């Protein structure tokens, strides 16, 4: 039987989830800039004061929203990679993983831009990937590192050089995705040509010998 404290905790978590879901709907409809505590309260049919019992304010709600969106993106990529990583040669796995990330983010372009261009420390604690050791601390870079380590050309290299390669690949994907989001009226054949060229380039990098970083 659930105790009073357990019931209160569950009810609190359910209300926080309801608030975050309402915020996500409003962000999708109007953008982060127009989000307000008042609008969230109207959405869940409560007074604005109730929101402050669960969150410090709008900024905390936005941060939680962005963190969850990024977690969902990475989880989607992980689920695909887990299905195929033991069945495919490294070249195919790398290509499919990178392509999956690009196409997934393009279908959620507003959320992707909101998440990846946010420089709030709490959000960067999830999305920053260019620091030394990111392969161990960030799932997205970690997955790329694991994939690259399967290439014969990388197998004998230090973890640091593999991590640097993964970081450059991720950054190149980020740049391409952002430009495709901004230049949204490009013909479909041009979009496909750019994605294909990017994938070919990354596989070429992965199959080439690379120099160890200077120490």
Secondary structure, DSSP 8 states (H G I E B T S, - for coil): ---HHHHHHHHHHHHHHHHHHHHHHHHHHH-GGG--HHHHHHHHTS-HHHHTTT-SSHHHHHHHHHHHHHHHHHHHHHHHHHHHTTTS-HHHHHHHHHHHHHHHHHHTHHHHHHHHT---HHHHHHH---STTHHHH-HHHHHHHHHHHTSHHHHTS-HHHHHHHHHHHHHHHHHHHHHHHHSTT--HHHHHHHHHHHHHHHHHHHHS-------
